[in-house]
Each structure stands twice: as structure tokens, then as C-alpha cells.
Amino acid sequence: MCTMISTKHPFSGQAKGRAGWFPIGQLYLGYDHPEREQSEHAVLIDFVNEEEGPNARLAVELSIDAAADLARRLLETVEEANRYERR
């Protein structure tokens, strides 16, 4: 059964794909059936520039545990960066 968990957010950054670097304009987050991850459901992350077409997409599929670990590590890095910037 599909979870239908999917959200789209404006996003700013850069990603590197097959054709090189491209600006990111949207972020899609979801939890549904993956294409490659070996589990029934996965956390899906897509960094996209819709204006540049399908070659301007970076997709990631993570298990729930890997996604939670990524979220923790990302927050730790942001907190450390904030401490560095406040010096």
C-alpha cells in the first residue's frame, strides 16, 4: 500500500548530477515505495530544478534508520557550524 506521504518545498542550494552542477529550486520529501532501496518503504529525498528538466535532479532513498541518522548528523553539523560562526 502506498503511504502517499509527499511534500514539496522551495529550496536553495547546488547539486551535482550527471551533467555537472545545477541550482536546486525545489525539495521533495516523502515516504513511499523506493525504486532501488531494498525495503518496502523508504524516505525519499529529491533535490530538483524543475526549470532545467529531468537531468537537474538528485534523488536519494534511505531506510528509516539511515534517514534518522542523517537528520541527527545534519543537526549536529549545523549546531557546530553555528558555534563556529559565533566566535
PyMOL Python script that loads the backbone (N, CA, C, O; Angstrom):
from pymol import cmd

cmd.read_pdbstr("""\
ATOM      1  N   MET A   1       0.831  -1.178   0.000  1.00  0.00           N
ATOM      2  CA  MET A   1       0.000   0.000   0.000  1.00  0.00           C
ATOM      3  C   MET A   1       0.877   1.244   0.000  1.00  0.00           C
ATOM      4  O   MET A   1       1.854   1.317   0.746  1.00  0.00           O
ATOM      5  N   CYS A   2       0.539   2.204  -0.818  1.00  0.00           N
ATOM      6  CA  CYS A   2       1.287   3.458  -0.882  1.00  0.00           C
ATOM      7  C   CYS A   2       0.951   4.323   0.330  1.00  0.00           C
ATOM      8  O   CYS A   2      -0.194   4.364   0.781  1.00  0.00           O
ATOM      9  N   THR A   3       1.957   5.007   0.845  1.00  0.00           N
ATOM     10  CA  THR A   3       1.728   5.850   2.018  1.00  0.00           C
ATOM     11  C   THR A   3       1.160   7.207   1.638  1.00  0.00           C
ATOM     12  O   THR A   3       0.464   7.838   2.433  1.00  0.00           O
ATOM     13  N   MET A   4       1.454   7.654   0.428  1.00  0.00           N
ATOM     14  CA  MET A   4       1.030   8.972  -0.051  1.00  0.00           C
ATOM     15  C   MET A   4       1.636  10.103   0.775  1.00  0.00           C
ATOM     16  O   MET A   4       1.097  11.209   0.798  1.00  0.00           O
ATOM     17  N   ILE A   5       2.752   9.835   1.455  1.00  0.00           N
ATOM     18  CA  ILE A   5       3.452  10.879   2.192  1.00  0.00           C
ATOM     19  C   ILE A   5       4.412  11.549   1.217  1.00  0.00           C
ATOM     20  O   ILE A   5       5.409  10.949   0.814  1.00  0.00           O
ATOM     21  N   SER A   6       4.118  12.788   0.837  1.00  0.00           N
ATOM     22  CA  SER A   6       4.946  13.519  -0.113  1.00  0.00           C
ATOM     23  C   SER A   6       4.731  15.008   0.074  1.00  0.00           C
ATOM     24  O   SER A   6       3.596  15.482   0.118  1.00  0.00           O
ATOM     25  N   THR A   7       5.826  15.739   0.185  1.00  0.00           N
ATOM     26  CA  THR A   7       5.742  17.194   0.317  1.00  0.00           C
ATOM     27  C   THR A   7       6.738  17.850  -0.631  1.00  0.00           C
ATOM     28  O   THR A   7       7.774  17.272  -0.958  1.00  0.00           O
ATOM     29  N   LYS A   8       6.414  19.052  -1.064  1.00  0.00           N
ATOM     30  CA  LYS A   8       7.277  19.843  -1.944  1.00  0.00           C
ATOM     31  C   LYS A   8       7.573  21.164  -1.256  1.00  0.00           C
ATOM     32  O   LYS A   8       6.679  21.801  -0.700  1.00  0.00           O
ATOM     33  N   HIS A   9       8.848  21.572  -1.298  1.00  0.00           N
ATOM     34  CA  HIS A   9       9.263  22.795  -0.617  1.00  0.00           C
ATOM     35  C   HIS A   9      10.176  23.614  -1.522  1.00  0.00           C
ATOM     36  O   HIS A   9      11.007  23.042  -2.229  1.00  0.00           O
ATOM     37  N   PRO A  10      10.042  24.943  -1.517  1.00  0.00           N
ATOM     38  CA  PRO A  10      11.044  25.770  -2.186  1.00  0.00           C
ATOM     39  C   PRO A  10      12.383  25.523  -1.492  1.00  0.00           C
ATOM     40  O   PRO A  10      12.429  25.344  -0.275  1.00  0.00           O
ATOM     41  N   PHE A  11      13.458  25.515  -2.253  1.00  0.00           N
ATOM     42  CA  PHE A  11      14.757  25.175  -1.676  1.00  0.00           C
ATOM     43  C   PHE A  11      15.849  25.862  -2.471  1.00  0.00           C
ATOM     44  O   PHE A  11      15.709  26.053  -3.679  1.00  0.00           O
ATOM     45  N   SER A  12      16.919  26.231  -1.821  1.00  0.00           N
ATOM     46  CA  SER A  12      18.032  26.883  -2.492  1.00  0.00           C
ATOM     47  C   SER A  12      19.326  26.174  -2.139  1.00  0.00           C
ATOM     48  O   SER A  12      19.628  25.949  -0.967  1.00  0.00           O
ATOM     49  N   GLY A  13      20.073  25.830  -3.152  1.00  0.00           N
ATOM     50  CA  GLY A  13      21.350  25.162  -2.962  1.00  0.00           C
ATOM     51  C   GLY A  13      21.904  24.749  -4.312  1.00  0.00           C
ATOM     52  O   GLY A  13      21.423  25.199  -5.352  1.00  0.00           O
ATOM     53  N   GLN A  14      22.903  23.903  -4.298  1.00  0.00           N
ATOM     54  CA  GLN A  14      23.528  23.385  -5.508  1.00  0.00           C
ATOM     55  C   GLN A  14      23.648  21.871  -5.380  1.00  0.00           C
ATOM     56  O   GLN A  14      23.877  21.350  -4.289  1.00  0.00           O
ATOM     57  N   ALA A  15      23.494  21.177  -6.487  1.00  0.00           N
ATOM     58  CA  ALA A  15      23.655  19.719  -6.517  1.00  0.00           C
ATOM     59  C   ALA A  15      24.472  19.351  -7.740  1.00  0.00           C
ATOM     60  O   ALA A  15      24.502  20.088  -8.725  1.00  0.00           O
ATOM     61  N   LYS A  16      25.131  18.209  -7.670  1.00  0.00           N
ATOM     62  CA  LYS A  16      25.923  17.745  -8.805  1.00  0.00           C
ATOM     63  C   LYS A  16      25.300  16.469  -9.348  1.00  0.00           C
ATOM     64  O   LYS A  16      25.142  15.482  -8.628  1.00  0.00           O
ATOM     65  N   GLY A  17      24.952  16.504 -10.620  1.00  0.00           N
ATOM     66  CA  GLY A  17      24.376  15.343 -11.296  1.00  0.00           C
ATOM     67  C   GLY A  17      25.251  14.914 -12.456  1.00  0.00           C
ATOM     68  O   GLY A  17      26.413  15.311 -12.545  1.00  0.00           O
ATOM     69  N   ARG A  18      24.700  14.109 -13.339  1.00  0.00           N
ATOM     70  CA  ARG A  18      25.443  13.602 -14.490  1.00  0.00           C
ATOM     71  C   ARG A  18      26.007  14.706 -15.375  1.00  0.00           C
ATOM     72  O   ARG A  18      27.110  14.583 -15.907  1.00  0.00           O
ATOM     73  N   ALA A  19      25.250  15.773 -15.528  1.00  0.00           N
ATOM     74  CA  ALA A  19      25.662  16.872 -16.409  1.00  0.00           C
ATOM     75  C   ALA A  19      26.464  17.944 -15.668  1.00  0.00           C
ATOM     76  O   ALA A  19      26.766  18.989 -16.244  1.00  0.00           O
ATOM     77  N   GLY A  20      26.809  17.704 -14.415  1.00  0.00           N
ATOM     78  CA  GLY A  20      27.558  18.676 -13.623  1.00  0.00           C
ATOM     79  C   GLY A  20      26.675  19.359 -12.594  1.00  0.00           C
ATOM     80  O   GLY A  20      25.604  18.861 -12.246  1.00  0.00           O
ATOM     81  N   TRP A  21      27.132  20.495 -12.116  1.00  0.00           N
ATOM     82  CA  TRP A  21      26.433  21.227 -11.068  1.00  0.00           C
ATOM     83  C   TRP A  21      25.209  21.939 -11.611  1.00  0.00           C
ATOM     84  O   TRP A  21      25.205  22.429 -12.741  1.00  0.00           O
ATOM     85  N   PHE A  22      24.160  21.990 -10.781  1.00  0.00           N
ATOM     86  CA  PHE A  22      22.957  22.731 -11.142  1.00  0.00           C
ATOM     87  C   PHE A  22      22.338  23.333  -9.892  1.00  0.00           C
ATOM     88  O   PHE A  22      22.477  22.774  -8.804  1.00  0.00           O
ATOM     89  N   PRO A  23      21.648  24.476 -10.033  1.00  0.00           N
ATOM     90  CA  PRO A  23      20.992  25.081  -8.872  1.00  0.00           C
ATOM     91  C   PRO A  23      19.742  24.291  -8.498  1.00  0.00           C
ATOM     92  O   PRO A  23      19.016  23.797  -9.362  1.00  0.00           O
ATOM     93  N   ILE A  24      19.510  24.185  -7.202  1.00  0.00           N
ATOM     94  CA  ILE A  24      18.317  23.495  -6.703  1.00  0.00           C
ATOM     95  C   ILE A  24      17.227  24.535  -6.479  1.00  0.00           C
ATOM     96  O   ILE A  24      17.482  25.596  -5.911  1.00  0.00           O
ATOM     97  N   GLY A  25      16.022  24.232  -6.923  1.00  0.00           N
ATOM     98  CA  GLY A  25      14.897  25.135  -6.723  1.00  0.00           C
ATOM     99  C   GLY A  25      13.806  24.543  -5.856  1.00  0.00           C
ATOM    100  O   GLY A  25      13.037  25.270  -5.228  1.00  0.00           O
ATOM    101  N   GLN A  26      13.738  23.202  -5.822  1.00  0.00           N
ATOM    102  CA  GLN A  26      12.694  22.525  -5.058  1.00  0.00           C
ATOM    103  C   GLN A  26      13.292  21.325  -4.314  1.00  0.00           C
ATOM    104  O   GLN A  26      14.284  20.729  -4.734  1.00  0.00           O
ATOM    105  N   LEU A  27      12.655  21.007  -3.212  1.00  0.00           N
ATOM    106  CA  LEU A  27      12.993  19.833  -2.429  1.00  0.00           C
ATOM    107  C   LEU A  27      11.720  19.023  -2.254  1.00  0.00           C
ATOM    108  O   LEU A  27      10.716  19.535  -1.759  1.00  0.00           O
ATOM    109  N   TYR A  28      11.757  17.773  -2.656  1.00  0.00           N
ATOM    110  CA  TYR A  28      10.638  16.853  -2.440  1.00  0.00           C
ATOM    111  C   TYR A  28      11.044  15.869  -1.355  1.00  0.00           C
ATOM    112  O   TYR A  28      12.123  15.279  -1.417  1.00  0.00           O
ATOM    113  N   LEU A  29      10.184  15.692  -0.367  1.00  0.00           N
ATOM    114  CA  LEU A  29      10.401  14.726   0.707  1.00  0.00           C
ATOM    115  C   LEU A  29       9.221  13.786   0.745  1.00  0.00           C
ATOM    116  O   LEU A  29       8.077  14.212   0.588  1.00  0.00           O
ATOM    117  N   GLY A  30       9.490  12.507   0.952  1.00  0.00           N
ATOM    118  CA  GLY A  30       8.396  11.559   1.003  1.00  0.00           C
ATOM    119  C   GLY A  30       8.782  10.272   1.713  1.00  0.00           C
ATOM    120  O   GLY A  30       9.933  10.062   2.097  1.00  0.00           O
ATOM    121  N   TYR A  31       7.803   9.442   1.868  1.00  0.00           N
ATOM    122  CA  TYR A  31       7.982   8.108   2.435  1.00  0.00           C
ATOM    123  C   TYR A  31       7.064   7.189   1.649  1.00  0.00           C
ATOM    124  O   TYR A  31       5.843   7.245   1.793  1.00  0.00           O
ATOM    125  N   ASP A  32       7.655   6.346   0.820  1.00  0.00           N
ATOM    126  CA  ASP A  32       6.850   5.513  -0.070  1.00  0.00           C
ATOM    127  C   ASP A  32       7.697   4.366  -0.606  1.00  0.00           C
ATOM    128  O   ASP A  32       8.785   4.100  -0.094  1.00  0.00           O
ATOM    129  N   HIS A  33       7.202   3.693  -1.629  1.00  0.00           N
ATOM    130  CA  HIS A  33       7.935   2.589  -2.245  1.00  0.00           C
ATOM    131  C   HIS A  33       9.164   3.122  -2.973  1.00  0.00           C
ATOM    132  O   HIS A  33       9.040   3.996  -3.831  1.00  0.00           O
ATOM    133  N   PRO A  34      10.352   2.609  -2.644  1.00  0.00           N
ATOM    134  CA  PRO A  34      11.559   3.059  -3.329  1.00  0.00           C
ATOM    135  C   PRO A  34      11.755   2.336  -4.659  1.00  0.00           C
ATOM    136  O   PRO A  34      11.134   1.306  -4.921  1.00  0.00           O
ATOM    137  N   GLU A  35      12.620   2.888  -5.481  1.00  0.00           N
ATOM    138  CA  GLU A  35      12.998   2.210  -6.720  1.00  0.00           C
ATOM    139  C   GLU A  35      14.186   1.289  -6.509  1.00  0.00           C
ATOM    140  O   GLU A  35      14.240   0.216  -7.110  1.00  0.00           O
ATOM    141  N   ARG A  36      15.140   1.678  -5.673  1.00  0.00           N
ATOM    142  CA  ARG A  36      16.375   0.912  -5.517  1.00  0.00           C
ATOM    143  C   ARG A  36      16.624   0.403  -4.098  1.00  0.00           C
ATOM    144  O   ARG A  36      17.155  -0.695  -3.935  1.00  0.00           O
ATOM    145  N   GLU A  37      16.257   1.166  -3.071  1.00  0.00           N
ATOM    146  CA  GLU A  37      16.477   0.760  -1.678  1.00  0.00           C
ATOM    147  C   GLU A  37      15.766  -0.562  -1.431  1.00  0.00           C
ATOM    148  O   GLU A  37      14.627  -0.751  -1.857  1.00  0.00           O
ATOM    149  N   GLN A  38      16.437  -1.468  -0.746  1.00  0.00           N
ATOM    150  CA  GLN A  38      15.905  -2.810  -0.529  1.00  0.00           C
ATOM    151  C   GLN A  38      15.001  -2.893   0.703  1.00  0.00           C
ATOM    152  O   GLN A  38      15.297  -3.612   1.657  1.00  0.00           O
ATOM    153  N   SER A  39      13.910  -2.155   0.665  1.00  0.00           N
ATOM    154  CA  SER A  39      12.897  -2.236   1.715  1.00  0.00           C
ATOM    155  C   SER A  39      11.556  -1.880   1.080  1.00  0.00           C
ATOM    156  O   SER A  39      11.499  -1.302  -0.005  1.00  0.00           O
ATOM    157  N   GLU A  40      10.479  -2.238   1.779  1.00  0.00           N
ATOM    158  CA  GLU A  40       9.157  -1.966   1.211  1.00  0.00           C
ATOM    159  C   GLU A  40       8.874  -0.478   1.091  1.00  0.00           C
ATOM    160  O   GLU A  40       8.265  -0.030   0.119  1.00  0.00           O
ATOM    161  N   HIS A  41       9.320   0.291   2.089  1.00  0.00           N
ATOM    162  CA  HIS A  41       9.160   1.739   2.072  1.00  0.00           C
ATOM    163  C   HIS A  41      10.490   2.382   2.430  1.00  0.00           C
ATOM    164  O   HIS A  41      11.316   1.781   3.116  1.00  0.00           O
ATOM    165  N   ALA A  42      10.690   3.606   1.963  1.00  0.00           N
ATOM    166  CA  ALA A  42      11.921   4.334   2.254  1.00  0.00           C
ATOM    167  C   ALA A  42      11.608   5.824   2.328  1.00  0.00           C
ATOM    168  O   ALA A  42      10.596   6.291   1.805  1.00  0.00           O
ATOM    169  N   VAL A  43      12.498   6.556   2.986  1.00  0.00           N
ATOM    170  CA  VAL A  43      12.430   8.003   2.979  1.00  0.00           C
ATOM    171  C   VAL A  43      13.042   8.454   1.649  1.00  0.00           C
ATOM    172  O   VAL A  43      14.160   8.068   1.307  1.00  0.00           O
ATOM    173  N   LEU A  44      12.306   9.263   0.916  1.00  0.00           N
ATOM    174  CA  LEU A  44      12.720   9.706  -0.406  1.00  0.00           C
ATOM    175  C   LEU A  44      13.037  11.194  -0.363  1.00  0.00           C
ATOM    176  O   LEU A  44      12.249  11.995   0.140  1.00  0.00           O
ATOM    177  N   ILE A  45      14.196  11.554  -0.895  1.00  0.00           N
ATOM    178  CA  ILE A  45      14.631  12.948  -0.934  1.00  0.00           C
ATOM    179  C   ILE A  45      15.006  13.252  -2.381  1.00  0.00           C
ATOM    180  O   ILE A  45      15.837  12.562  -2.971  1.00  0.00           O
ATOM    181  N   ASP A  46      14.398  14.271  -2.942  1.00  0.00           N
ATOM    182  CA  ASP A  46      14.720  14.691  -4.305  1.00  0.00           C
ATOM    183  C   ASP A  46      15.054  16.179  -4.302  1.00  0.00           C
ATOM    184  O   ASP A  46      14.233  17.008  -3.909  1.00  0.00           O
ATOM    185  N   PHE A  47      16.261  16.507  -4.741  1.00  0.00           N
ATOM    186  CA  PHE A  47      16.675  17.886  -4.956  1.00  0.00           C
ATOM    187  C   PHE A  47      16.484  18.143  -6.445  1.00  0.00           C
ATOM    188  O   PHE A  47      17.054  17.430  -7.272  1.00  0.00           O
ATOM    189  N   VAL A  48      15.689  19.154  -6.801  1.00  0.00           N
ATOM    190  CA  VAL A  48      15.256  19.312  -8.186  1.00  0.00           C
ATOM    191  C   VAL A  48      15.348  20.771  -8.632  1.00  0.00           C
ATOM    192  O   VAL A  48      15.153  21.694  -7.842  1.00  0.00           O
ATOM    193  N   ASN A  49      15.649  20.952  -9.912  1.00  0.00           N
ATOM    194  CA  ASN A  49      15.456  22.236 -10.577  1.00  0.00           C
ATOM    195  C   ASN A  49      14.499  21.959 -11.721  1.00  0.00           C
ATOM    196  O   ASN A  49      14.917  21.526 -12.795  1.00  0.00           O
ATOM    197  N   GLU A  50      13.212  22.208 -11.494  1.00  0.00           N
ATOM    198  CA  GLU A  50      12.182  21.864 -12.478  1.00  0.00           C
ATOM    199  C   GLU A  50      12.374  22.606 -13.798  1.00  0.00           C
ATOM    200  O   GLU A  50      12.010  22.094 -14.857  1.00  0.00           O
ATOM    201  N   GLU A  51      12.945  23.811 -13.738  1.00  0.00           N
ATOM    202  CA  GLU A  51      13.157  24.599 -14.953  1.00  0.00           C
ATOM    203  C   GLU A  51      14.187  23.966 -15.886  1.00  0.00           C
ATOM    204  O   GLU A  51      14.141  24.184 -17.097  1.00  0.00           O
ATOM    205  N   GLU A  52      15.121  23.179 -15.329  1.00  0.00           N
ATOM    206  CA  GLU A  52      16.172  22.583 -16.147  1.00  0.00           C
ATOM    207  C   GLU A  52      15.848  21.153 -16.585  1.00  0.00           C
ATOM    208  O   GLU A  52      16.639  20.542 -17.304  1.00  0.00           O
ATOM    209  N   GLY A  53      14.724  20.619 -16.176  1.00  0.00           N
ATOM    210  CA  GLY A  53      14.296  19.311 -16.650  1.00  0.00           C
ATOM    211  C   GLY A  53      14.849  18.135 -15.860  1.00  0.00           C
ATOM    212  O   GLY A  53      15.449  18.320 -14.801  1.00  0.00           O
ATOM    213  N   PRO A  54      14.646  16.905 -16.382  1.00  0.00           N
ATOM    214  CA  PRO A  54      14.965  15.697 -15.629  1.00  0.00           C
ATOM    215  C   PRO A  54      16.451  15.480 -15.329  1.00  0.00           C
ATOM    216  O   PRO A  54      16.778  14.729 -14.410  1.00  0.00           O
ATOM    217  N   ASN A  55      17.351  16.110 -16.071  1.00  0.00           N
ATOM    218  CA  ASN A  55      18.775  15.967 -15.771  1.00  0.00           C
ATOM    219  C   ASN A  55      19.210  16.791 -14.567  1.00  0.00           C
ATOM    220  O   ASN A  55      20.321  16.615 -14.067  1.00  0.00           O
ATOM    221  N   ALA A  56      18.350  17.685 -14.099  1.00  0.00           N
ATOM    222  CA  ALA A  56      18.651  18.512 -12.933  1.00  0.00           C
ATOM    223  C   ALA A  56      17.897  17.961 -11.726  1.00  0.00           C
ATOM    224  O   ALA A  56      17.057  18.636 -11.132  1.00  0.00           O
ATOM    225  N   ARG A  57      18.221  16.720 -11.381  1.00  0.00           N
ATOM    226  CA  ARG A  57      17.571  16.037 -10.256  1.00  0.00           C
ATOM    227  C   ARG A  57      18.592  15.158  -9.558  1.00  0.00           C
ATOM    228  O   ARG A  57      19.363  14.444 -10.199  1.00  0.00           O
ATOM    229  N   LEU A  58      18.585  15.221  -8.235  1.00  0.00           N
ATOM    230  CA  LEU A  58      19.407  14.354  -7.420  1.00  0.00           C
ATOM    231  C   LEU A  58      18.467  13.642  -6.455  1.00  0.00           C
ATOM    232  O   LEU A  58      17.853  14.280  -5.601  1.00  0.00           O
ATOM    233  N   ALA A  59      18.353  12.330  -6.586  1.00  0.00           N
ATOM    234  CA  ALA A  59      17.417  11.551  -5.778  1.00  0.00           C
ATOM    235  C   ALA A  59      18.174  10.675  -4.790  1.00  0.00           C
ATOM    236  O   ALA A  59      19.223  10.114  -5.109  1.00  0.00           O
ATOM    237  N   VAL A  60      17.618  10.568  -3.574  1.00  0.00           N
ATOM    238  CA  VAL A  60      18.200   9.734  -2.523  1.00  0.00           C
ATOM    239  C   VAL A  60      17.080   8.921  -1.891  1.00  0.00           C
ATOM    240  O   VAL A  60      16.008   9.453  -1.604  1.00  0.00           O
ATOM    241  N   GLU A  61      17.325   7.638  -1.676  1.00  0.00           N
ATOM    242  CA  GLU A  61      16.381   6.759  -0.977  1.00  0.00           C
ATOM    243  C   GLU A  61      17.089   6.191   0.244  1.00  0.00           C
ATOM    244  O   GLU A  61      18.172   5.617   0.124  1.00  0.00           O
ATOM    245  N   LEU A  62      16.485   6.347   1.422  1.00  0.00           N
ATOM    246  CA  LEU A  62      17.102   5.920   2.671  1.00  0.00           C
ATOM    247  C   LEU A  62      16.135   5.085   3.501  1.00  0.00           C
ATOM    248  O   LEU A  62      14.928   5.327   3.502  1.00  0.00           O
ATOM    249  N   SER A  63      16.682   4.102   4.204  1.00  0.00           N
ATOM    250  CA  SER A  63      15.867   3.403   5.194  1.00  0.00           C
ATOM    251  C   SER A  63      15.489   4.401   6.281  1.00  0.00           C
ATOM    252  O   SER A  63      16.102   5.463   6.393  1.00  0.00           O
ATOM    253  N   ILE A  64      14.492   4.068   7.071  1.00  0.00           N
ATOM    254  CA  ILE A  64      14.094   4.971   8.161  1.00  0.00           C
ATOM    255  C   ILE A  64      15.267   5.199   9.116  1.00  0.00           C
ATOM    256  O   ILE A  64      15.507   6.327   9.547  1.00  0.00           O
ATOM    257  N   ASP A  65      15.995   4.131   9.446  1.00  0.00           N
ATOM    258  CA  ASP A  65      17.141   4.276  10.349  1.00  0.00           C
ATOM    259  C   ASP A  65      18.222   5.167   9.758  1.00  0.00           C
ATOM    260  O   ASP A  65      18.783   6.007  10.462  1.00  0.00           O
ATOM    261  N   ALA A  66      18.523   4.998   8.471  1.00  0.00           N
ATOM    262  CA  ALA A  66      19.539   5.831   7.827  1.00  0.00           C
ATOM    263  C   ALA A  66      19.077   7.288   7.755  1.00  0.00           C
ATOM    264  O   ALA A  66      19.880   8.201   7.942  1.00  0.00           O
ATOM    265  N   ALA A  67      17.794   7.508   7.486  1.00  0.00           N
ATOM    266  CA  ALA A  67      17.266   8.871   7.427  1.00  0.00           C
ATOM    267  C   ALA A  67      17.344   9.539   8.797  1.00  0.00           C
ATOM    268  O   ALA A  67      17.698  10.714   8.895  1.00  0.00           O
ATOM    269  N   ALA A  68      17.016   8.797   9.854  1.00  0.00           N
ATOM    270  CA  ALA A  68      17.099   9.350  11.208  1.00  0.00           C
ATOM    271  C   ALA A  68      18.547   9.669  11.565  1.00  0.00           C
ATOM    272  O   ALA A  68      18.823  10.694  12.189  1.00  0.00           O
ATOM    273  N   ASP A  69      19.470   8.799  11.173  1.00  0.00           N
ATOM    274  CA  ASP A  69      20.890   9.034  11.425  1.00  0.00           C
ATOM    275  C   ASP A  69      21.362  10.268  10.663  1.00  0.00           C
ATOM    276  O   ASP A  69      22.090  11.095  11.213  1.00  0.00           O
ATOM    277  N   LEU A  70      20.955  10.399   9.404  1.00  0.00           N
ATOM    278  CA  LEU A  70      21.304  11.583   8.611  1.00  0.00           C
ATOM    279  C   LEU A  70      20.775  12.851   9.272  1.00  0.00           C
ATOM    280  O   LEU A  70      21.496  13.843   9.376  1.00  0.00           O
ATOM    281  N   ALA A  71      19.523  12.826   9.718  1.00  0.00           N
ATOM    282  CA  ALA A  71      18.923  14.003  10.361  1.00  0.00           C
ATOM    283  C   ALA A  71      19.710  14.392  11.614  1.00  0.00           C
ATOM    284  O   ALA A  71      19.986  15.572  11.828  1.00  0.00           O
ATOM    285  N   ARG A  72      20.069  13.417  12.435  1.00  0.00           N
ATOM    286  CA  ARG A  72      20.850  13.699  13.651  1.00  0.00           C
ATOM    287  C   ARG A  72      22.205  14.311  13.294  1.00  0.00           C
ATOM    288  O   ARG A  72      22.615  15.322  13.866  1.00  0.00           O
ATOM    289  N   ARG A  73      22.888  13.683  12.343  1.00  0.00           N
ATOM    290  CA  ARG A  73      24.223  14.161  11.969  1.00  0.00           C
ATOM    291  C   ARG A  73      24.160  15.543  11.310  1.00  0.00           C
ATOM    292  O   ARG A  73      25.045  16.373  11.517  1.00  0.00           O
ATOM    293  N   LEU A  74      23.135  15.781  10.535  1.00  0.00           N
ATOM    294  CA  LEU A  74      22.968  17.090   9.909  1.00  0.00           C
ATOM    295  C   LEU A  74      22.754  18.170  10.969  1.00  0.00           C
ATOM    296  O   LEU A  74      23.367  19.236  10.905  1.00  0.00           O
ATOM    297  N   LEU A  75      21.890  17.894  11.939  1.00  0.00           N
ATOM    298  CA  LEU A  75      21.662  18.863  13.020  1.00  0.00           C
ATOM    299  C   LEU A  75      22.924  19.092  13.843  1.00  0.00           C
ATOM    300  O   LEU A  75      23.203  20.224  14.238  1.00  0.00           O
ATOM    301  N   GLU A  76      23.693  18.031  14.107  1.00  0.00           N
ATOM    302  CA  GLU A  76      24.955  18.182  14.828  1.00  0.00           C
ATOM    303  C   GLU A  76      25.911  19.090  14.062  1.00  0.00           C
ATOM    304  O   GLU A  76      26.574  19.940  14.657  1.00  0.00           O
ATOM    305  N   THR A  77      25.982  18.913  12.753  1.00  0.00           N
ATOM    306  CA  THR A  77      26.868  19.728  11.925  1.00  0.00           C
ATOM    307  C   THR A  77      26.415  21.176  11.904  1.00  0.00           C
ATOM    308  O   THR A  77      27.241  22.085  11.987  1.00  0.00           O
ATOM    309  N   VAL A  78      25.107  21.405  11.793  1.00  0.00           N
ATOM    310  CA  VAL A  78      24.578  22.775  11.806  1.00  0.00           C
ATOM    311  C   VAL A  78      24.867  23.435  13.153  1.00  0.00           C
ATOM    312  O   VAL A  78      25.263  24.600  13.194  1.00  0.00           O
ATOM    313  N   GLU A  79      24.677  22.712  14.247  1.00  0.00           N
ATOM    314  CA  GLU A  79      24.959  23.269  15.568  1.00  0.00           C
ATOM    315  C   GLU A  79      26.433  23.616  15.709  1.00  0.00           C
ATOM    316  O   GLU A  79      26.771  24.669  16.251  1.00  0.00           O
ATOM    317  N   GLU A  80      27.315  22.745  15.228  1.00  0.00           N
ATOM    318  CA  GLU A  80      28.750  23.024  15.290  1.00  0.00           C
ATOM    319  C   GLU A  80      29.107  24.228  14.418  1.00  0.00           C
ATOM    320  O   GLU A  80      29.920  25.064  14.813  1.00  0.00           O
ATOM    321  N   ALA A  81      28.505  24.316  13.242  1.00  0.00           N
ATOM    322  CA  ALA A  81      28.752  25.459  12.351  1.00  0.00           C
ATOM    323  C   ALA A  81      28.282  26.752  13.002  1.00  0.00           C
ATOM    324  O   ALA A  81      28.957  27.776  12.898  1.00  0.00           O
ATOM    325  N   ASN A  82      27.135  26.719  13.670  1.00  0.00           N
ATOM    326  CA  ASN A  82      26.637  27.913  14.365  1.00  0.00           C
ATOM    327  C   ASN A  82      27.587  28.333  15.480  1.00  0.00           C
ATOM    328  O   ASN A  82      27.832  29.526  15.665  1.00  0.00           O
ATOM    329  N   ARG A  83      28.125  27.370  16.226  1.00  0.00           N
ATOM    330  CA  ARG A  83      29.098  27.705  17.283  1.00  0.00           C
ATOM    331  C   ARG A  83      30.346  28.335  16.661  1.00  0.00           C
ATOM    332  O   ARG A  83      30.890  29.304  17.191  1.00  0.00           O
ATOM    333  N   TYR A  84      30.785  27.788  15.552  1.00  0.00           N
ATOM    334  CA  TYR A  84      31.972  28.324  14.852  1.00  0.00           C
ATOM    335  C   TYR A  84      31.719  29.758  14.396  1.00  0.00           C
ATOM    336  O   TYR A  84      32.586  30.616  14.557  1.00  0.00           O
ATOM    337  N   GLU A  85      30.550  30.027  13.832  1.00  0.00           N
ATOM    338  CA  GLU A  85      30.228  31.346  13.291  1.00  0.00           C
ATOM    339  C   GLU A  85      30.071  32.380  14.397  1.00  0.00           C
ATOM    340  O   GLU A  85      30.257  33.570  14.145  1.00  0.00           O
ATOM    341  N   ARG A  86      29.738  31.968  15.594  1.00  0.00           N
ATOM    342  CA  ARG A  86      29.515  32.910  16.710  1.00  0.00           C
ATOM    343  C   ARG A  86      30.806  33.308  17.401  1.00  0.00           C
ATOM    344  O   ARG A  86      30.783  34.192  18.258  1.00  0.00           O
ATOM    345  N   ARG A  87      31.931  32.692  17.064  1.00  0.00           N
ATOM    346  CA  ARG A  87      33.216  33.017  17.705  1.00  0.00           C
ATOM    347  C   ARG A  87      33.624  34.420  17.408  1.00  0.00           C
ATOM    348  O   ARG A  87      34.676  34.867  17.863  1.00  0.00           O
TER     349      ARG A  87
END
""", "prot")
cmd.dss("prot")
cmd.show_as("cartoon", "prot")
cmd.util.cbc("prot")
cmd.orient("prot")
